[in-house]
Each structure stands twice: as C-alpha cells, then as structure tokens.
Amino acid sequence: MLNEPTGKYDAPGRKPSIVNRIVRNYQKAQNVKSWYGHQCQVCGIAIETSAGLYAEAAHIKPLGEPHNGPDIESNLLCLCPNHHVMFDNGGFAINDNLELIGIEGKLRVAKKHRIDFEFIKYHREHYLKNT
C-alpha cells in the first residue's frame, strides 16, 4: 500500500520561467479542419465532445528546429489525436499516390486542400520507420 496523504496536502509548487514558443496561425488550422468536417483524413472519425467536434491540425513538416516547416495549409493535415501521434512519431507515412505506408488505407484529400508533396516527401525521409 502506498503512503498516501490522509488529510490536507500541499499543492505542487510553481516557479517562473521564460518560454520561447512558435506562434501558430489558428485560422489556417481551423480552415483545414473545417474542410474535412473535423474528420480524420486517415480514419474518417470526428470526435464528438460537449464543446463540439474535435480534430487536430498536424504539420507534415514540423515547425520547430531543425525542420523549420511553414505554418501554411499545404503543410497541414486534419487528424484524430491517435493518428496525429502516430504520424509525428513515424508510425506511418504517406506515399506520393496518397497510399499510407505502415498502416492500411489512403489519405483522404478535400478538393480545397492543396497538400505540398515536398512536405510529404520530407516527412517520409525523416520519420518513416525502417521495417
């Protein structure tokens, strides 16, 4: 049995910090998610929450160092949280014909969405697991 507190307990401490972070363009992410009705481009699932449908805008070529990808719609995908994590960690990649590599399926692409295949190629070269 763990030695858990039985009464009042101290809240975690806090300390100040300075953070330098990338400022994303929220509207571009919203545009991509709306083109797909917040449905994942891989599995088609739209997650229903009390706040409305939920999906994530995933960068194909990451924004931060050392990748320095752009925050533009042609570098974004609309993914469910599971496929976002898998994509970011090399669980799957995308072929030039939109077939998925590492999992079954094909990436759905809306007519409005002009994905830049330079970013797809970059992701494959940097994240595809050697199987």
C-alpha positions in Angstrom: 0.0 0.0 0.0 1.3 3.4 -1.0 1.9 6.1 1.7 -0.9 8.4 0.5 -1.8 11.6 2.5 -4.9 11.1 4.6 -5.9 14.8 5.0 -4.9 18.1 3.5 -2.0 18.1 1.2 0.3 20.6 -0.4 -0.4 21.8 -3.9 2.5 21.4 -6.3 5.0 24.3 -6.2 5.4 26.8 -9.0 8.4 28.7 -10.4 8.6 31.4 -13.0 10.1 30.6 -16.4 10.6 32.3 -19.8 9.5 30.3 -22.8 10.1 31.0 -26.4 7.5 29.2 -28.5 6.3 29.2 -32.1 3.1 31.2 -32.6 0.8 29.2 -34.9 -1.9 30.6 -37.2 -5.1 29.4 -35.6 -7.2 30.3 -38.6 -5.2 28.2 -41.0 -5.6 25.2 -38.7 -9.3 25.9 -38.5 -9.6 26.1 -42.3 -8.1 22.7 -42.8 -10.2 21.1 -40.0 -13.4 22.7 -41.5 -12.6 21.3 -45.0 -12.9 17.8 -43.5 -15.8 18.5 -41.1 -13.3 17.7 -38.3 -13.0 14.1 -39.6 -9.5 12.5 -39.6 -8.1 12.2 -43.1 -6.8 8.7 -42.2 -9.7 7.0 -40.4 -12.6 9.4 -41.0 -13.5 9.7 -37.3 -14.8 13.0 -36.0 -14.6 13.0 -32.2 -17.8 14.5 -30.6 -17.3 16.4 -27.4 -19.5 18.7 -25.3 -17.6 21.6 -27.0 -18.3 20.3 -30.5 -16.3 18.2 -32.9 -12.6 17.7 -32.2 -9.7 17.1 -34.5 -6.1 18.2 -34.6 -4.2 20.1 -37.3 -0.9 18.2 -37.8 2.1 19.7 -39.5 3.6 17.4 -42.2 7.0 19.1 -42.0 7.4 20.2 -38.3 7.6 23.9 -37.4 10.4 23.8 -34.9 14.2 23.3 -35.2 15.7 21.6 -37.0 12.9 21.2 -39.6 11.6 24.8 -39.8 8.4 23.8 -41.7 6.0 26.6 -42.6 2.6 27.2 -40.8 0.6 27.0 -44.0 -2.5 25.0 -45.1 -0.5 22.9 -47.6 1.7 21.7 -44.7 -1.3 20.7 -42.5 -3.4 17.6 -42.1 -6.6 17.1 -40.2 -6.0 14.1 -38.0 -7.6 12.5 -34.9 -5.3 12.5 -31.8 -4.2 8.9 -32.3 -3.2 9.3 -36.0 -1.5 12.7 -35.1 0.7 11.0 -32.6 1.4 8.1 -34.9 2.3 10.4 -37.8 4.5 12.6 -35.7 6.4 9.6 -34.4 6.9 7.7 -37.7 4.1 5.2 -37.1 3.0 5.8 -40.7 3.9 7.9 -43.6 2.2 8.9 -46.9 3.2 7.8 -50.4 3.0 10.2 -53.4 -0.1 8.4 -54.5 -1.6 9.1 -51.0 -1.5 5.4 -50.0 -0.5 5.1 -46.4 2.8 3.4 -45.5 3.0 1.4 -42.2 -0.8 1.2 -41.9 -3.6 0.3 -44.3 -5.5 2.9 -46.2 -5.3 6.0 -48.3 -5.2 9.7 -47.2 -8.5 11.4 -47.9 -7.9 14.9 -49.5 -10.6 17.5 -50.0 -10.8 19.5 -53.2 -9.9 22.7 -51.5 -6.8 21.2 -49.8 -3.6 21.6 -51.9 -1.1 19.5 -50.0 2.5 20.2 -51.0 4.2 16.9 -51.8 7.6 18.4 -50.9 6.4 18.2 -47.3 5.1 14.6 -47.7 8.5 13.6 -49.1 10.3 15.4 -46.3 8.2 13.5 -43.7 8.9 10.2 -45.3 12.6 10.8 -45.4 12.8 11.9 -41.8 10.2 9.8 -40.0 9.5 6.6 -41.8 10.5 3.6 -39.7 12.8 1.2 -41.3 10.8 -2.1 -41.4 
